[in-house]
């Protein structure tokens, strides 16, 4: 996610607990969604769409924080 911000992501994860928590939660949701989607029993569950929306919300917030930090430097 956001390879162009790789260095900034590392910096923010080390310096900003809120950013680090958002990033960790995004990755946790991504793993959960992948597991549910790849399982034929759970692949059609409605809550997968809710998880995807939450993951996208987190990604948008992470991106906004990256843009703000990048504009400061």
C-alpha positions in Angstrom: 0.0 0.0 0.0 1.4 3.4 -1.1 4.9 2.3 -2.2 5.7 5.9 -3.0 5.4 6.7 0.7 7.4 3.7 2.0 10.0 5.8 3.9 7.3 8.2 5.3 5.2 5.2 6.4 8.1 3.8 8.4 8.8 7.2 9.9 5.1 7.8 10.9 4.7 4.3 12.3 7.7 5.0 14.6 6.6 8.5 15.6 2.8 8.5 15.6 0.9 5.9 17.6 -2.4 6.8 16.0 -0.9 6.3 12.5 0.7 3.0 13.6 -2.6 1.8 15.0 -4.5 2.7 11.8 -1.9 0.9 9.7 -2.0 -2.2 11.9 -5.9 -2.3 11.9 -5.9 -1.9 8.1 -3.6 -4.8 7.7 -5.6 -6.9 10.2 -8.8 -6.2 8.2 -7.0 -7.0 4.9 -5.9 -10.4 6.3 -9.4 -11.1 7.7 -11.1 -10.2 4.4 -8.7 -12.3 2.4 -9.3 -15.3 4.7 -13.1 -14.9 4.5 -13.1 -14.4 0.7 -10.9 -17.4 0.0 -13.0 -19.7 2.2 -16.0 -21.1 0.1 -18.1 -21.3 3.3 -17.7 -17.6 4.2 -17.0 -16.0 0.8 -20.6 -14.9 0.4 -21.2 -13.3 3.8 -22.7 -9.9 3.8 -20.4 -8.6 6.6 -17.4 -8.9 4.2 -18.7 -5.8 2.4 -18.8 -4.0 5.8 -15.3 -5.0 6.5 -14.2 -3.8 3.1 -15.9 -0.4 3.7 -14.1 -0.1 7.0 -10.8 -1.0 5.4 -11.3 1.6 2.7 -12.1 4.2 5.4 -8.9 3.4 7.2 -7.0 3.6 3.9 -8.4 7.0 3.2 -7.4 8.2 6.7 -3.9 6.8 6.3 -3.6 8.5 2.9 -4.7 11.8 4.3 -2.2 11.6 7.1 0.6 10.7 4.6 -0.3 13.6 2.3 -0.4 16.0 5.3 3.0 14.8 6.5 4.5 14.9 3.0 3.4 18.5 2.5 5.2 19.5 5.7 8.5 18.1 4.6 
